[in-house]
């Protein structure tokens, strides 16, 4: 069986993991369907929130715009898996 490499496209969903400083609460689940919110402490003991969700490119940009509008800097954005 030959492995197929999936390429990310504009209309295809992928699972993204976005890290921001601070603690975001469960109300974010109302903004993005199926989002998983994890709060942890970084190496410097500062709080970090990890948002994990399956989004297409439009959904990803919408979430990033929302974070930007709230003045939240990004620590990282990682595409974990193409759906």
ZATORLO-394198 format. One record per residue: residue number from 1; z, y, x of N, C-alpha, C in turn. Coordinates in Angstrom, 1 decimal, decimal comma, m for minus. Atoms other than C-alpha are relative to their C-alpha. Layout:
% residues N
  nr    n.w    n.v    n.u   ca.w   ca.v   ca.u    c.w    c.v    c.u
 NUM      Z      Y      X      Z      Y      X      Z      Y      X
...
//
This chain:
% residues 83
  nr    n.w    n.v    n.u   ca.w   ca.v   ca.u    c.w    c.v    c.u
   1    0,0   m1,2    0,8    0,0    0,0    0,0    0,0    1,2    0,9
   2    0,1   m1,2   m0,8   m1,0    3,4    1,4    0,9    1,1   m0,6
   3   m0,8   m1,1    0,5    1,4    6,3    1,2   m0,8    1,2   m0,3
   4    0,7   m1,2    0,4    0,2    9,3   m0,6    0,9    1,2    0,2
   5   m0,7   m1,2   m0,2    1,3   12,8    0,5   m0,3    0,9   m1,1
   6    0,2   m1,0    1,1    1,9   15,1   m2,5    0,0    1,4    0,6
   7    0,1   m1,4   m0,4    0,8   18,7   m1,9    0,6    0,8   m1,1
   8   m0,6   m1,0    1,0    2,7   21,5   m3,6   m1,1    0,9   m0,5
   9    1,0   m0,9    0,6    0,5   23,5   m6,0    0,8    1,0   m0,9
  10   m0,6   m1,1    0,7    1,2   26,6   m8,1    0,6   m0,5   m1,4
  11   m0,4    0,4    1,3    1,5   24,7  m11,4    0,8   m1,3    0,0
  12   m0,8    1,3   m0,1    3,4   21,6  m10,1    1,5    0,4    0,3
  13   m1,5   m0,2   m0,2    7,2   21,4  m10,3    0,4   m0,7    1,3
  14   m0,6    0,6   m1,1    9,3   20,7   m7,3    1,5    0,3   m0,1
  15   m1,4   m0,2    0,0   13,0   20,4   m6,7    0,4    0,9    1,2
  16   m0,4   m1,0   m1,0   14,4   23,4   m4,9    1,5    0,1    0,1
  17   m1,4   m0,2   m0,2   17,8   24,0   m3,3    0,1    1,4    0,6
  18   m0,1   m1,4   m0,4   18,7   27,7   m3,0    1,5    0,3    0,3
  19   m1,3   m0,3   m0,4   21,8   28,8   m1,2    0,2    1,5    0,0
  20   m0,3   m1,4    0,0   23,4   32,2   m1,8    1,5    0,2    0,3
  21   m1,4   m0,2   m0,2   26,7   33,7   m0,7    0,8    0,3   m1,3
  22   m0,8   m0,3    1,2   29,5   34,0   m3,2    0,1   m1,2   m0,9
  23   m0,2    1,1    1,0   30,5   31,9   m6,2   m0,7    0,4   m1,3
  24    0,7   m0,2    1,3   28,1   31,8   m9,2    0,7   m1,0   m1,0
  25   m0,7    0,8    1,0   29,7   30,4  m12,4   m1,1   m0,8   m0,8
  26    0,8    0,9    0,8   28,4   27,9  m15,0   m0,9    0,8   m1,0
  27    0,8   m0,7    0,9   26,8   30,7  m17,1   m1,5    0,0    0,5
  28    1,4    0,0   m0,5   23,7   30,4  m14,8   m0,7   m1,2   m0,6
  29    0,6    1,1    0,6   23,0   27,1  m16,6   m0,8    0,5   m1,3
  30    0,7   m0,6    1,2   21,9   29,3  m19,6   m1,3    0,6    0,4
  31    1,2   m0,7   m0,5   19,3   31,0  m17,4   m1,1   m0,9    0,4
  32    1,0    0,9   m0,5   17,6   28,0  m15,9    0,4   m1,4   m0,5
  33   m0,2    1,3    0,6   17,3   24,7  m17,8    0,1   m1,1    1,1
  34   m0,2    1,1   m0,9   18,7   21,7  m15,9    0,5    0,4    1,4
  35   m0,5   m0,4   m1,4   20,1   23,7  m12,9    1,3   m0,6    0,3
  36   m1,3    0,5   m0,5   22,9   22,2  m10,9    0,6    1,0    0,9
  37   m0,7   m1,0   m0,7   25,4   24,6   m9,5    1,2   m0,6    0,8
  38   m1,0    0,6   m0,8   27,6   23,6   m6,6    0,6    1,2    0,9
  39   m0,7   m1,0   m0,8   30,2   25,9   m5,0    0,8   m0,7    1,1
  40   m0,7    0,6   m1,1   31,5   25,2   m1,5    0,4    1,1    1,0
  41   m0,5   m0,9   m1,0   33,0   26,9    1,5   m0,8   m0,2    1,3
  42    0,8    0,0   m1,3   30,9   27,8    4,6    0,9   m0,2    1,2
  43   m0,8    0,2   m1,2   32,0   27,4    8,2    1,0    1,1    0,2
  44   m0,9   m1,2   m0,2   33,5   30,9    8,2    0,9    0,1   m1,2
  45   m0,9    0,1    1,1   35,4   29,9    5,0   m0,4    1,0   m1,2
  46    0,6   m0,9    1,1   33,2   32,3    2,9   m0,6   m1,0   m1,1
  47    0,6    0,8    1,0   32,1   30,9   m0,5   m1,5    0,0    0,0
  48    1,5    0,2    0,1   28,5   29,6   m0,9   m0,3   m0,8   m1,2
  49    0,5    0,7    1,2   26,7   28,6   m4,1   m1,3   m0,6    0,3
  50    1,3    0,7   m0,1   23,9   26,0   m4,0   m0,5   m0,2   m1,4
  51    0,7    0,2    1,2   21,5   26,1   m6,9   m1,1   m1,0    0,2
  52    1,0    1,0   m0,2   19,4   23,0   m7,3   m0,7   m0,2   m1,4
  53    0,8    0,0    1,3   16,6   22,9  m10,0   m1,4   m0,5    0,3
  54    1,4    0,3    0,0   13,2   21,5  m10,7   m0,8    1,2   m0,7
  55    0,7   m1,2    0,5   10,9   24,5  m11,0   m1,5    0,0    0,5
  56    1,4   m0,3   m0,5    7,2   25,4  m10,8    0,1    1,3    0,8
  57    0,0   m1,2   m0,8    6,2   28,4   m8,7    0,4    1,2   m0,8
  58   m0,3   m1,1    0,8    6,5   30,8  m11,6    1,5    0,0   m0,3
  59   m1,4    0,1    0,2   10,0   29,5  m12,4    0,8    0,4    1,3
  60   m0,6   m0,4   m1,3   11,0   29,8   m8,7    0,0    1,5    0,2
  61    0,1   m1,5   m0,2    9,8   33,4   m8,5    0,9    0,7   m1,0
  62   m0,9   m0,6    1,0   11,7   34,2  m11,7    1,4   m0,1    0,4
  63   m1,4    0,2   m0,4   14,9   32,8  m10,4    0,3    0,9    1,3
  64   m0,1   m0,8   m1,2   14,4   34,6   m7,0    0,1    1,5   m0,4
  65    0,0   m1,4    0,4   13,7   37,9   m8,8    1,4    0,3   m0,7
  66   m1,3   m0,2    0,7   16,9   37,5  m10,9    1,1    0,1    1,1
  67   m1,0   m0,1   m1,1   19,0   36,9   m7,7   m0,2    1,3    0,7
  68    0,3   m1,3   m0,6   17,3   39,9   m6,1    0,5    1,2   m0,8
  69   m0,5   m1,1    0,9   18,1   42,1   m9,1    1,5    0,1    0,0
  70   m1,5   m0,1    0,0   21,8   41,2   m8,8    0,4    0,3    1,4
  71   m0,4   m0,4   m1,3   21,7   42,1   m5,1    0,5   m1,1    0,8
  72   m0,5    1,1   m0,7   22,3   38,6   m3,9   m0,9   m0,4    1,1
  73    0,8    0,5   m1,1   21,0   37,8   m0,4   m0,2   m1,5    0,0
  74    0,2    1,5   m0,1   19,5   34,4    0,2    0,4   m0,5    1,4
  75   m0,3    0,7   m1,2   20,9   32,0    2,8   m1,1   m0,9    0,3
  76    1,1    0,9   m0,3   18,2   29,4    2,4   m0,7   m0,4   m1,3
  77    0,7    0,6    1,1   15,5   28,0    0,1   m0,7   m1,2    0,6
  78    0,6    1,2   m0,5   14,4   24,4    0,6   m0,6   m0,8   m1,1
  79    0,7    0,8    0,9   11,8   22,4   m1,2    0,4   m1,5    0,3
  80   m0,5    1,3   m0,2   13,5   19,0   m1,5   m1,0   m1,1   m0,3
  81    0,9    1,0    0,5   10,9   17,0   m3,4   m1,0    0,6   m1,0
  82    1,0   m0,4    0,9    7,6   17,5   m5,1    0,0   m1,0   m1,1
  83   m0,1    0,9    1,2    7,7   16,2   m8,7   m1,4   m0,5   m0,4
//
